[in-house]
Amino acid sequence: MSTPTPRRLPVWSTGFGAQVIAGLIVGLALGLVARSMDAGLPDGEHGWLSNALTWGGNTYVQLLKLMIPPLIFAAVVTSVANLRKVANAAKLAVSTLVWFAVTAFFSVLAGIAVGLVLQPGVGTGVDPADAAEPSTQGSWLGFLNSVVPSNILGLGASAGDSGVSLNFNVLQLLVISLAIGIAAVKTGKAAEPFLAFTESLLKVVQVILWWIIRLAPIGTAALIGKAVATYGWEALGSLGKFVLAIYVGLALVIGVIYPLTLLFNRLPVLGFFRRVWPVTSLGFVTRSSMGVMPVNQRIVEERMGVPREYASFAIPLGATSKMDGCAAVYPAIAAIFVAQFYGIDLGITEYLLIVIVSVLGSAATAGTTGATVMLTLVLSTLGLPLAGVGLLLATEPIIDMGRTAVNVTGQALVTAVVANREGILDEEIWEAGEQRDLQPDTPRPEQATVTA
Protein backbone atom coordinates (compact mmCIF):
# COMPACT_ATOMS: atom_id res chain seq x y z
CA MET A 1 0.00 0.00 0.00
CA SER A 2 1.56 3.27 -1.08
CA THR A 3 1.85 6.15 1.34
CA PRO A 4 -0.21 9.15 0.20
CA THR A 5 1.83 12.15 -0.77
CA PRO A 6 1.25 14.97 1.71
CA ARG A 7 -0.49 17.96 0.20
CA ARG A 8 1.66 21.03 0.02
CA LEU A 9 0.24 24.47 0.59
CA PRO A 10 0.31 26.84 -2.39
CA VAL A 11 3.46 28.95 -2.62
CA TRP A 12 1.42 32.15 -2.40
CA SER A 13 0.14 31.13 1.03
CA THR A 14 3.57 30.53 2.53
CA GLY A 15 5.83 32.89 0.61
CA PHE A 16 7.22 36.28 1.48
CA GLY A 17 4.12 38.20 0.35
CA ALA A 18 1.86 36.08 2.54
CA GLN A 19 4.17 36.65 5.49
CA VAL A 20 3.99 40.42 4.96
CA ILE A 21 0.17 40.24 4.86
CA ALA A 22 0.22 38.24 8.09
CA GLY A 23 2.47 40.91 9.59
CA LEU A 24 -0.04 43.61 8.61
CA ILE A 25 -2.92 41.72 10.25
CA VAL A 26 -0.96 40.99 13.42
CA GLY A 27 0.26 44.60 13.56
CA LEU A 28 -3.28 45.93 13.22
CA ALA A 29 -4.45 43.75 16.10
CA LEU A 30 -1.46 44.70 18.29
CA GLY A 31 -2.02 48.37 17.50
CA LEU A 32 -5.63 48.23 18.60
CA VAL A 33 -4.64 46.47 21.83
CA ALA A 34 -1.86 49.00 22.48
CA ARG A 35 -4.25 51.88 21.85
CA SER A 36 -6.75 50.53 24.36
CA MET A 37 -3.94 50.08 26.92
CA ASP A 38 -2.82 53.70 26.39
CA ALA A 39 -6.35 55.08 26.79
CA GLY A 40 -6.18 55.12 30.59
CA LEU A 41 -2.72 56.72 30.78
CA PRO A 42 -1.96 60.46 31.11
CA ASP A 43 -1.41 62.40 27.89
CA GLY A 44 2.02 61.80 26.42
CA GLU A 45 2.55 58.47 28.17
CA HIS A 46 2.43 55.09 26.49
CA GLY A 47 2.17 51.54 27.71
CA TRP A 48 4.77 48.82 27.31
CA LEU A 49 3.18 47.46 24.13
CA SER A 50 3.19 50.86 22.38
CA ASN A 51 6.81 51.36 23.38
CA ALA A 52 7.73 47.88 22.12
CA LEU A 53 6.01 48.49 18.78
CA THR A 54 7.73 51.86 18.42
CA TRP A 55 11.12 50.33 19.17
CA GLY A 56 10.56 47.43 16.78
CA GLY A 57 9.38 49.64 13.92
CA ASN A 58 12.15 52.21 14.31
CA THR A 59 14.78 49.47 14.55
CA TYR A 60 13.60 47.80 11.35
CA VAL A 61 13.60 51.06 9.36
CA GLN A 62 17.03 51.86 10.77
CA LEU A 63 18.34 48.47 9.62
CA LEU A 64 16.94 49.05 6.12
CA LYS A 65 18.52 52.48 5.90
CA LEU A 66 21.82 51.19 7.31
CA MET A 67 22.77 49.43 4.09
CA ILE A 68 21.58 52.12 1.69
CA PRO A 69 24.89 54.05 1.33
CA PRO A 70 27.05 50.97 0.54
CA LEU A 71 24.28 49.58 -1.67
CA ILE A 72 24.00 52.78 -3.73
CA PHE A 73 27.76 53.14 -4.09
CA ALA A 74 28.50 49.52 -4.99
CA ALA A 75 25.39 49.05 -7.15
CA VAL A 76 25.80 52.25 -9.16
CA VAL A 77 29.55 51.85 -9.74
CA THR A 78 29.06 48.22 -10.76
CA SER A 79 26.05 49.17 -12.89
CA VAL A 80 28.01 51.83 -14.77
CA ALA A 81 30.80 49.32 -15.39
CA ASN A 82 28.33 46.67 -16.60
CA LEU A 83 26.34 49.09 -18.73
CA ARG A 84 29.34 49.42 -21.04
CA LYS A 85 28.42 45.88 -22.16
CA VAL A 86 24.93 47.03 -23.10
CA ALA A 87 24.58 48.47 -26.58
CA ASN A 88 21.66 50.77 -25.72
CA ALA A 89 22.72 52.07 -22.28
CA ALA A 90 22.08 55.73 -23.17
CA LYS A 91 18.67 54.85 -24.56
CA LEU A 92 17.81 53.01 -21.34
CA ALA A 93 18.63 56.08 -19.27
CA VAL A 94 16.60 58.41 -21.49
CA SER A 95 13.64 56.01 -21.60
CA THR A 96 13.67 55.80 -17.80
CA LEU A 97 13.46 59.58 -17.42
CA VAL A 98 10.76 59.82 -20.10
CA TRP A 99 8.55 57.26 -18.35
CA PHE A 100 9.17 58.94 -15.01
CA ALA A 101 7.74 62.10 -16.58
CA VAL A 102 4.84 60.38 -18.39
CA THR A 103 3.48 58.67 -15.28
CA ALA A 104 4.04 61.82 -13.19
CA PHE A 105 2.09 63.86 -15.77
CA PHE A 106 -0.99 61.67 -15.58
CA SER A 107 -0.67 61.39 -11.80
CA VAL A 108 -0.78 65.16 -11.33
CA LEU A 109 -3.78 65.35 -13.68
CA ALA A 110 -5.53 62.82 -11.43
CA GLY A 111 -4.69 64.97 -8.40
CA ILE A 112 -6.07 68.11 -10.02
CA ALA A 113 -9.26 66.32 -11.07
CA VAL A 114 -9.85 65.00 -7.53
CA GLY A 115 -9.19 68.44 -6.05
CA LEU A 116 -11.71 70.10 -8.35
CA VAL A 117 -14.39 67.46 -7.80
CA LEU A 118 -14.11 66.95 -4.02
CA GLN A 119 -13.08 70.57 -3.18
CA PRO A 120 -11.24 69.65 0.05
CA GLY A 121 -10.65 73.28 1.05
CA VAL A 122 -14.30 74.34 0.93
CA GLY A 123 -16.24 74.31 4.20
CA THR A 124 -13.38 72.92 6.26
CA GLY A 125 -13.32 73.41 10.01
CA VAL A 126 -9.59 74.09 10.16
CA ASP A 127 -8.55 76.89 12.49
CA PRO A 128 -6.73 79.62 10.49
CA ALA A 129 -4.52 80.14 13.55
CA ASP A 130 -2.88 76.80 12.72
CA ALA A 131 -1.41 78.29 9.55
CA ALA A 132 2.35 78.58 9.67
CA GLU A 133 5.15 78.68 7.16
CA PRO A 134 7.33 75.53 7.13
CA SER A 135 10.92 75.62 8.30
CA THR A 136 12.18 74.29 4.96
CA GLN A 137 11.12 75.37 1.50
CA GLY A 138 11.75 73.98 -1.96
CA SER A 139 13.49 75.96 -4.66
CA TRP A 140 15.29 75.29 -7.92
CA LEU A 141 18.44 76.86 -6.49
CA GLY A 142 18.17 74.53 -3.51
CA PHE A 143 17.96 71.60 -5.92
CA LEU A 144 21.12 72.70 -7.75
CA ASN A 145 22.91 73.14 -4.43
CA SER A 146 21.81 69.69 -3.27
CA VAL A 147 23.25 68.06 -6.41
CA VAL A 148 26.76 69.37 -5.79
CA PRO A 149 28.42 67.00 -3.29
CA SER A 150 29.64 68.65 -0.10
CA ASN A 151 32.02 65.75 0.65
CA ILE A 152 33.07 62.46 -0.91
CA LEU A 153 30.58 60.45 1.17
CA GLY A 154 27.59 62.77 0.77
CA LEU A 155 27.36 63.05 4.53
CA GLY A 156 25.67 65.80 6.52
CA ALA A 157 25.30 66.55 10.20
CA SER A 158 22.61 68.25 12.28
CA ALA A 159 22.68 69.29 15.92
CA GLY A 160 19.73 68.69 18.22
CA ASP A 161 18.81 68.22 21.85
CA SER A 162 20.08 64.65 21.73
CA GLY A 163 23.41 65.64 20.21
CA VAL A 164 24.83 65.63 16.69
CA SER A 165 23.26 63.20 14.22
CA LEU A 166 24.76 62.18 10.89
CA ASN A 167 22.76 61.70 7.71
CA PHE A 168 23.54 61.16 4.07
CA ASN A 169 22.28 63.00 1.01
CA VAL A 170 21.07 60.32 -1.39
CA LEU A 171 21.21 62.54 -4.46
CA GLN A 172 24.79 63.58 -3.73
CA LEU A 173 25.79 59.97 -3.11
CA LEU A 174 24.20 59.00 -6.42
CA VAL A 175 26.13 61.74 -8.25
CA ILE A 176 29.40 60.73 -6.56
CA SER A 177 28.86 57.05 -7.41
CA LEU A 178 28.04 57.84 -11.05
CA ALA A 179 31.15 60.00 -11.36
CA ILE A 180 33.40 57.34 -9.82
CA GLY A 181 31.88 54.61 -11.99
CA ILE A 182 32.38 56.62 -15.19
CA ALA A 183 35.93 57.53 -14.15
CA ALA A 184 36.71 53.86 -13.47
CA VAL A 185 35.45 52.86 -16.90
CA LYS A 186 37.52 55.63 -18.53
CA THR A 187 40.61 54.54 -16.58
CA GLY A 188 40.55 51.14 -18.23
CA LYS A 189 42.68 48.20 -17.19
CA ALA A 190 44.19 49.95 -14.16
CA ALA A 191 40.71 50.22 -12.60
CA GLU A 192 39.82 46.53 -13.00
CA PRO A 193 40.86 45.63 -9.41
CA PHE A 194 38.70 48.48 -8.09
CA LEU A 195 35.70 47.36 -10.15
CA ALA A 196 36.23 43.77 -8.98
CA PHE A 197 36.22 45.03 -5.38
CA THR A 198 32.95 47.00 -5.82
CA GLU A 199 31.31 43.98 -7.44
CA SER A 200 32.40 41.79 -4.53
CA LEU A 201 31.21 44.45 -2.06
CA LEU A 202 27.83 44.54 -3.79
CA LYS A 203 27.38 40.79 -3.36
CA VAL A 204 28.28 40.99 0.34
CA VAL A 205 25.85 43.89 0.85
CA GLN A 206 23.09 41.99 -0.95
CA VAL A 207 23.48 38.99 1.36
CA ILE A 208 23.21 41.25 4.42
CA LEU A 209 20.18 42.93 2.86
CA TRP A 210 18.54 39.53 2.38
CA TRP A 211 18.89 38.92 6.10
CA ILE A 212 17.18 42.24 6.80
CA ILE A 213 14.50 41.67 4.17
CA ARG A 214 13.51 38.39 5.80
CA LEU A 215 12.68 40.36 8.94
CA ALA A 216 10.07 42.33 6.98
CA PRO A 217 7.00 40.53 8.43
CA ILE A 218 8.15 41.39 11.97
CA GLY A 219 9.02 44.95 10.98
CA THR A 220 5.67 45.32 9.21
CA ALA A 221 3.77 44.18 12.31
CA ALA A 222 5.67 46.64 14.49
CA LEU A 223 5.29 49.58 12.10
CA ILE A 224 1.58 49.19 11.39
CA GLY A 225 0.94 48.54 15.09
CA LYS A 226 2.82 51.72 15.97
CA ALA A 227 0.79 53.70 13.41
CA VAL A 228 -2.55 52.43 14.72
CA ALA A 229 -1.57 52.97 18.37
CA THR A 230 -0.16 56.46 17.78
CA TYR A 231 -2.51 58.09 15.28
CA GLY A 232 -5.86 56.33 15.37
CA TRP A 233 -8.56 58.55 13.86
CA GLU A 234 -7.94 61.65 15.94
CA ALA A 235 -5.30 62.99 13.55
CA LEU A 236 -7.94 63.35 10.85
CA GLY A 237 -10.02 65.87 12.79
CA SER A 238 -11.48 68.52 10.55
CA LEU A 239 -9.15 67.57 7.70
CA GLY A 240 -10.89 64.28 6.96
CA LYS A 241 -12.09 65.58 3.59
CA PHE A 242 -8.53 66.49 2.59
CA VAL A 243 -7.23 63.05 3.62
CA LEU A 244 -10.05 61.42 1.64
CA ALA A 245 -9.16 63.47 -1.43
CA ILE A 246 -5.49 62.45 -1.18
CA TYR A 247 -6.34 58.77 -0.93
CA VAL A 248 -8.84 58.98 -3.79
CA GLY A 249 -6.10 60.56 -5.93
CA LEU A 250 -3.59 57.89 -4.90
CA ALA A 251 -6.17 55.18 -5.63
CA LEU A 252 -6.67 56.57 -9.14
CA VAL A 253 -2.93 56.42 -9.77
CA ILE A 254 -2.35 52.91 -8.46
CA GLY A 255 -5.71 51.52 -9.59
CA VAL A 256 -6.18 53.19 -12.99
CA ILE A 257 -3.08 54.97 -14.31
CA TYR A 258 -0.59 52.23 -13.44
CA PRO A 259 -2.76 49.39 -14.83
CA LEU A 260 -3.31 51.33 -18.07
CA THR A 261 0.45 51.89 -18.32
CA LEU A 262 1.04 48.17 -17.88
CA LEU A 263 -1.60 47.27 -20.48
CA PHE A 264 -0.15 49.78 -22.94
CA ASN A 265 3.24 48.10 -22.54
CA ARG A 266 1.81 44.56 -22.70
CA LEU A 267 2.60 43.59 -19.14
CA PRO A 268 0.03 41.63 -17.09
CA VAL A 269 -1.60 43.89 -14.52
CA LEU A 270 -2.41 41.31 -11.86
CA GLY A 271 0.94 39.64 -12.36
CA PHE A 272 2.77 42.91 -11.74
CA PHE A 273 0.82 43.79 -8.60
CA ARG A 274 1.23 40.30 -7.14
CA ARG A 275 4.98 40.60 -7.59
CA VAL A 276 5.26 44.17 -6.31
CA TRP A 277 3.00 43.67 -3.28
CA PRO A 278 5.87 43.33 -0.74
CA VAL A 279 7.27 46.65 -1.99
CA THR A 280 3.90 48.44 -1.85
CA SER A 281 3.05 47.17 1.62
CA LEU A 282 6.49 47.97 3.04
CA GLY A 283 6.33 51.44 1.55
CA PHE A 284 2.99 51.95 3.27
CA VAL A 285 4.19 50.97 6.72
CA THR A 286 7.77 52.32 6.61
CA ARG A 287 6.96 55.68 4.93
CA SER A 288 10.46 55.63 3.42
CA SER A 289 11.25 55.20 -0.27
CA MET A 290 14.92 54.91 0.58
CA GLY A 291 14.26 52.33 3.27
CA VAL A 292 12.31 50.19 0.80
CA MET A 293 14.83 50.64 -2.02
CA PRO A 294 16.80 47.44 -1.28
CA VAL A 295 13.60 45.37 -1.30
CA ASN A 296 12.39 47.12 -4.46
CA GLN A 297 15.58 46.33 -6.33
CA ARG A 298 15.47 42.73 -5.19
CA ILE A 299 11.85 42.33 -6.30
CA VAL A 300 12.34 43.74 -9.82
CA GLU A 301 15.38 41.52 -10.32
CA GLU A 302 14.16 38.23 -8.82
CA ARG A 303 10.40 38.45 -9.44
CA MET A 304 10.20 40.50 -12.65
CA GLY A 305 13.38 39.56 -14.51
CA VAL A 306 14.85 43.05 -14.83
CA PRO A 307 18.61 42.75 -15.45
CA ARG A 308 20.71 43.65 -12.43
CA GLU A 309 22.79 46.01 -14.57
CA TYR A 310 19.73 48.14 -15.29
CA ALA A 311 17.87 47.66 -11.98
CA SER A 312 20.86 48.89 -9.96
CA PHE A 313 20.71 52.11 -11.98
CA ALA A 314 16.96 52.67 -12.27
CA ILE A 315 15.81 51.87 -8.73
CA PRO A 316 18.25 54.20 -6.88
CA LEU A 317 17.44 56.92 -9.41
CA GLY A 318 13.72 56.34 -8.91
CA ALA A 319 14.04 56.39 -5.13
CA THR A 320 15.38 59.95 -5.37
CA SER A 321 13.28 61.40 -8.18
CA LYS A 322 10.25 59.19 -8.96
CA MET A 323 7.55 60.26 -6.49
CA ASP A 324 4.06 60.18 -7.98
CA GLY A 325 2.50 60.28 -4.51
CA CYS A 326 4.63 63.00 -2.91
CA ALA A 327 5.46 65.10 -5.95
CA ALA A 328 2.36 64.79 -8.15
CA VAL A 329 -0.89 63.85 -6.39
CA TYR A 330 -0.16 65.50 -3.04
CA PRO A 331 1.04 68.96 -4.17
CA ALA A 332 -1.78 69.20 -6.72
CA ILE A 333 -4.55 68.49 -4.20
CA ALA A 334 -2.83 70.44 -1.41
CA ALA A 335 -2.36 73.52 -3.61
CA ILE A 336 -6.04 73.43 -4.56
CA PHE A 337 -6.90 73.02 -0.86
CA VAL A 338 -4.84 76.10 0.09
CA ALA A 339 -6.36 78.16 -2.72
CA GLN A 340 -9.90 77.17 -1.73
CA PHE A 341 -9.21 77.76 1.97
CA TYR A 342 -8.02 81.32 1.34
CA GLY A 343 -10.69 81.97 -1.31
CA ILE A 344 -8.22 82.39 -4.16
CA ASP A 345 -9.44 81.47 -7.65
CA LEU A 346 -7.11 79.43 -9.84
CA GLY A 347 -7.20 79.75 -13.60
CA ILE A 348 -5.95 77.56 -16.42
CA THR A 349 -2.49 79.14 -16.13
CA GLU A 350 -2.19 78.13 -12.49
CA TYR A 351 -3.27 74.56 -13.23
CA LEU A 352 -0.71 74.35 -16.04
CA LEU A 353 1.94 75.57 -13.61
CA ILE A 354 0.95 72.85 -11.14
CA VAL A 355 1.46 70.25 -13.87
CA ILE A 356 4.80 71.67 -15.02
CA VAL A 357 6.27 72.11 -11.54
CA SER A 358 5.07 68.69 -10.38
CA VAL A 359 6.48 66.86 -13.41
CA LEU A 360 9.81 68.69 -13.41
CA GLY A 361 10.16 69.46 -9.73
CA SER A 362 10.21 66.07 -8.03
CA ALA A 363 13.99 65.93 -8.35
CA ALA A 364 14.15 69.28 -6.55
CA THR A 365 13.06 67.50 -3.38
CA ALA A 366 15.47 64.59 -3.64
CA GLY A 367 18.16 66.11 -1.47
CA THR A 368 15.73 67.48 1.12
CA THR A 369 12.50 66.29 2.72
CA GLY A 370 10.13 65.37 -0.07
CA ALA A 371 6.43 66.17 0.05
CA THR A 372 6.46 69.30 2.24
CA VAL A 373 9.30 70.88 0.28
CA MET A 374 7.61 69.92 -2.98
CA LEU A 375 4.40 71.60 -1.82
CA THR A 376 6.22 74.84 -0.93
CA LEU A 377 7.79 74.82 -4.40
CA VAL A 378 4.35 74.60 -6.01
CA LEU A 379 2.77 77.20 -3.70
CA SER A 380 5.58 79.70 -4.22
CA THR A 381 5.36 79.24 -7.99
CA LEU A 382 1.61 79.90 -7.91
CA GLY A 383 1.96 82.80 -5.45
CA LEU A 384 -0.20 81.06 -2.83
CA PRO A 385 0.36 81.63 0.93
CA LEU A 386 3.09 79.36 2.25
CA ALA A 387 1.41 79.57 5.65
CA GLY A 388 -1.17 77.17 4.26
CA VAL A 389 1.36 74.35 4.65
CA GLY A 390 0.94 74.53 8.43
CA LEU A 391 -2.74 73.70 8.08
CA LEU A 392 -1.95 70.24 6.70
CA LEU A 393 0.79 69.09 9.05
CA ALA A 394 -1.59 67.21 11.36
CA THR A 395 -2.43 64.73 8.60
CA GLU A 396 1.16 64.17 7.48
CA PRO A 397 1.76 60.75 9.11
CA ILE A 398 -1.49 59.28 7.78
CA ILE A 399 -1.27 60.47 4.19
CA ASP A 400 2.48 59.83 3.99
CA MET A 401 1.82 56.09 4.23
CA GLY A 402 -0.30 56.12 1.08
CA ARG A 403 2.02 58.51 -0.75
CA THR A 404 5.06 56.33 -0.14
CA ALA A 405 3.24 53.17 -1.21
CA VAL A 406 2.46 54.81 -4.56
CA ASN A 407 6.00 56.18 -4.87
CA VAL A 408 7.74 52.81 -4.53
CA THR A 409 5.18 51.02 -6.70
CA GLY A 410 5.73 53.56 -9.46
CA GLN A 411 9.50 53.10 -9.23
CA ALA A 412 9.14 49.36 -9.81
CA LEU A 413 6.58 49.91 -12.57
CA VAL A 414 8.76 52.22 -14.67
CA THR A 415 11.77 49.92 -14.24
CA ALA A 416 9.77 46.92 -15.49
CA VAL A 417 8.13 48.90 -18.30
CA VAL A 418 11.43 50.23 -19.68
CA ALA A 419 13.11 46.82 -19.42
CA ASN A 420 10.19 45.27 -21.32
CA ARG A 421 10.13 47.96 -24.00
CA GLU A 422 13.87 47.58 -24.58
CA GLY A 423 13.63 43.79 -24.83
CA ILE A 424 15.84 43.03 -21.82
CA LEU A 425 13.17 41.68 -19.49
CA ASP A 426 13.92 38.01 -18.76
CA GLU A 427 10.65 36.23 -19.54
CA GLU A 428 11.79 33.03 -17.80
CA ILE A 429 12.29 34.86 -14.50
CA TRP A 430 9.05 36.81 -14.98
CA GLU A 431 7.08 33.60 -15.50
CA ALA A 432 8.67 32.02 -12.44
CA GLY A 433 8.43 35.20 -10.38
CA GLU A 434 4.98 34.59 -8.96
CA GLN A 435 6.00 31.22 -7.54
CA ARG A 436 9.50 32.27 -6.54
CA ASP A 437 10.17 33.42 -3.00
CA LEU A 438 12.93 35.88 -2.20
CA GLN A 439 16.17 33.98 -1.77
CA PRO A 440 19.79 34.74 -0.85
CA ASP A 441 21.87 36.07 -3.69
CA THR A 442 22.39 33.29 -6.21
CA PRO A 443 23.75 33.18 -9.75
CA ARG A 444 21.07 34.06 -12.27
CA PRO A 445 20.55 32.59 -15.73
CA GLU A 446 22.56 34.27 -18.43
CA GLN A 447 20.53 36.98 -20.13
CA ALA A 448 21.76 37.08 -23.68
CA THR A 449 19.28 39.79 -24.57
CA VAL A 450 20.98 42.21 -22.22
CA THR A 451 24.07 42.49 -24.36
CA ALA A 452 22.29 42.21 -27.69
ABEGO torsion letter per residue (X at the ends): XBBBBBBBBBAAAABAAAAAAAAAAAAAAAAAAAAAAAAABBBGBBBAAAAAAAAAAAAAAAAAAAAAAAAAAAAAAAAAAAAAABAAAAAAAAAAAAAAAAAAAAAAAAAAAAAAAAGAABGBABBAAABBBBABBBBAAAAAAAABBABAAGBBBBBBAAEBBBBBBAAAAAAAAAAAAAAAAAAEAAAAAAAAAAAAAAAAAAAAAAAAAAAAAAAAAAAAAAAAAAAEAAAAEAAAAAAAAAAAAAAAAAAAAAAAAAAAAGBBAAAAAAAAAAAAAAAAAAGBAAAAAAAAAAAAAAAAGBBAAAAAAAAAAAAAABBAAAAAAAAAAAAAAAAAAAGBBBBAAAAAAAAAAAAAAAAAAAABAEAAAAAAAAAAAAGBBAAAAAAAAAAAAAAAAAAAAAAAAAAAAAAAAAAAAAGABBAAAAAAAAABBBBBBBBBBBBAAAAX
